[in-house]
Amino acid sequence: MSRNKLLLQKGRFNMKRRDVLTLIGALVAAGPIGCKPACGEEMNGYPTGTDSNKRSPLKSIEHGGFRKALMDDEDVRTLKAVFDRLIPEDQFGPSASKVGCLDFLDAQLTGGYGEASTLYREGPEQPHEEQMLQKAQFIATPRERYRAGLQALRAYTLETDSASFADLPPSRQDEILAGMEQGTIKLGTALNARAFFELMLTNVREGYFADPYYGGNKDMAGWKMIGFPGARYDYRAYTDRTGQKLNLVPVSLVPKN
């Protein structure tokens, strides 16, 4: 079961990774068409000095390292289970947790994103603005929303299923996530379950397809899946090959050792 369905389809919890490959490829790599995960030979006869500087101080987020925001073990178990239902492992690629989406999120929640440093969060909230924008308003930071949301999800499954979300069968996990997406499941009066679902969905796909520098997309698995050639210096050498498979190996911001 895949969720590159949840990735792009609204209103339905349809889990088929195949359905999203072409669309995401068009969105993320709207120029050259990439290759299958197993292929990857550089073109010959073009400038080669476009690799990342191996002396660059860039260093990606450490996978499986000490977490600064996601420190509650049960919260991590719950979030791992959620992420791996949104993007499970299948014949197209590894699961969200295997490519480091939890590490990506922890790094984001630790920094300015988690603190909502660029957002205006003073009250009062304006209901008419929420109706106009068709999305919920939040004074709480993303870090606070994750903490409250994961605890509410834990309380919900303990009450309804006498088990943690991570310990439920995949089919039941999908049922709960679908209910959150559709707004039919309530996680208490103080939490917008649908908005929390959308927050997790947004962050897991960001972690799956962002540059590995940010902690996710380990081994550039997400890019290989959609054929995106990565953070190259430029593509002028390939502008006359629109629609052709270039068989380019993905390149990250972080140089290889």
N, C-alpha and C positions, 0 to 999 in steps of 0.2 A: 504494500500500500504506500503510495507516494503523495507528497503534498506540494508539489509544484502546481497544484490544484488549489490548495489553500493559498498558494503563492499568488495566484492571479485571478482565480474565480471568486466572484462575490456572491454571497447568499447561498452557497452550496459547499458542503464538505466533501468535494470530489477528489479522490486521492490517486491521480495518475501522472507520474513524472513525465511520461512521453508527451502529454498534451502541452506542456509548457516549454519544451526544448526549443522549438522553432521561434516562439514568441520572445522568450528571454534572449535568445541569440540575437534577434533583431533589435531589441531594446539596448542591450549592453554592448554588443559589437556590431553596430549598425553599418560598418564598412566591410572590411575583408571577412570572408567566411573561413572559419577555422577548421580544425581537424578532429578526428576521433581521438579518444584518450590515448590510444596506443601508438598513434603516429606522431610524426613531428620531425621533419627535416627542413633545415633552413634553405632558402633559395640561394643560388650561387650567382656571382657576378654583380652583386650590389654592395654598397658600403657596409662594412662590418663593425665600425666603431660606434655602435649604438647600445652596447651593453651597459648595465649599471656599473658604476665605479666600485671596484672591489675594495677600495680603501675607504668607502663611505662609512660614516659612523652609524648609519641606520641599523637598527636591530629590532627584529620583530618581537611581538609579545610571546613570552615563554608559554608553551603548552603544558597544562597540568601543573603549573606553578602555584605559588601561594596566592590565594584569592583575597582581594581587598574589599569587594562589595558583596559577593555571593559567599558568605562565610557559614551560613547555616547548612549543614549536611543534608537535611531533609529537603530544604528548598532547592539545593543543587540536584538531588535525585528527581524531584518533581519537574524541574525545568529541563533536565536532560530527557526525561520521558516525553515531555511536551514537544521539545524541539525534534526529537527523533520520530514523532508521529507526523509533524509538519513536513519534515524532509527525511524520510527513512532511507535506509540503504537498499539499493536494488541494482539491476544490471547496468544502470547508467552511471552510478556513482555511490560513494559512501554516505553515511548518515550525517546529520548536522553535527552531532557531538564528536564524531570521528574526525571532522575537518576543523575542529576547534571553535565552534560557535559559542560555547560557554566561555572560553577564554576571551573571545572577542567581546562578548557582552560584559563580562566582568571589567575589562579594561575601559569600556565605554561608560559603564555606571560609576566607575571610580573617578572619572574626569569630568570635564565641563558638561558633557551630555547628561550624565547621571545627576548633576546638580542643576540642570536646566538653566545654565548660566546665561544663555542667550535669549531666554523667554521672559516675558512679562508675566509675573505670577501674583501680583497684588489683586485683592478683591475690589469691588464685588464681582462675582461672576454674572454675566448677562445672558439670561435664557434666550432672548431674541437673537443674540449673536450665534448661539449654539444652533438654533433652528436655521439660521441663514447659512452657516458654514457646513451644516449637516455632519458635525462631529462634536464630540464632547469637549468641554473645556476642563483644564486641570490646573489647580494651584499647586498640587503635590508634584514633586520632582519625579522623573522616571525611576530613580533609585527607590524612592518612597513607594511609588506605585507597584514596583516589582515586589517589594517586601510585603506590602499589604495584600497584593493579588495572590501571591503564592501561599500565604497563610490562609487566605479565604478559600482557595481551592483545596487546600489540605483539609480544612474544617468541613467543607462540603462533602468530599468523598468519604471522610470518616463517618459523617452522619448518614449518608445515603448508601454507602457500600461497605462500611466498617473496615476500610482499608485506605492506605495512602494511594494517591493517584498513580505513583510509579509502580505499585504492586497490582494494579488492575490489568485485566486482559486488554490487548490492543483494541479489540472491538468496542469495549466499554470506554476506553480512553478516547477513541474517535467520537463516540456518541456524546461524551461530555464536551469535547472541543467543538463539535458541530453545534451543540446547544448554546455554547458561549458565543460562537460566531453569529448565530441567528438571533441571539438575544432571548432565547427561551429558557435558559438556565440562569438563575440568579445566585450570586455569591455574596448575599447579604445586601442590606439596604445602602451601605456606605460605599459599595464598590460597583463600578460599571463593568460587568463581565465582558460585554461585547468589545468595549474599548480596550480592556486588558488583553483580550485575544488578539486584537489588531496590533497592539504594541508588541506582543511576542512574535507575531507573524512578520512584522516589519523588521524587527531586529534579527531574527533567524535568517532571513533571506539576505540581509545586509552582511551578516557574518559569513554566509556561504559564498557570496560573490565578491566581497571586498578584497582588496589587495592583501596578501598574506602578512604584510607588515603590521596589520591591525589585529592579528591573532587568529582569524578564521581562514577559510579557504586553504587549509593545510595542503602542501604539495600542489597547490593551484588546482585542486580537484574540481572545484566549481567551474573554473575557466575551461578546463579540459573537457568537461561535460558538454558545454555549449559551444566550444570551439573559439573562445575568445583569446587572442594572442597576447594580451596583457599590456603592461606599462612600457611600451617601446618608445624610443626617442621620436620617431615619426614613421609615417607610412607612405611617404612620397614615392618610394621605390615600387610600390604595389598599386598605385592609383589607376593603372591601365589594366588591372586584372579583376575588375568588378565582377562578382558572381562566381569567381573561381576559388577552388580550395587551395589555400596557400601553404598548408602543412607547416605552419609556424609553431614552434615550441613556445608556450606562454612564458613571459618574462615578468618577474616581480620587481617591486621597488627595492627589495632587499637582495643584495648580491649573494650568490652562492659562496660558501667557504672553499 
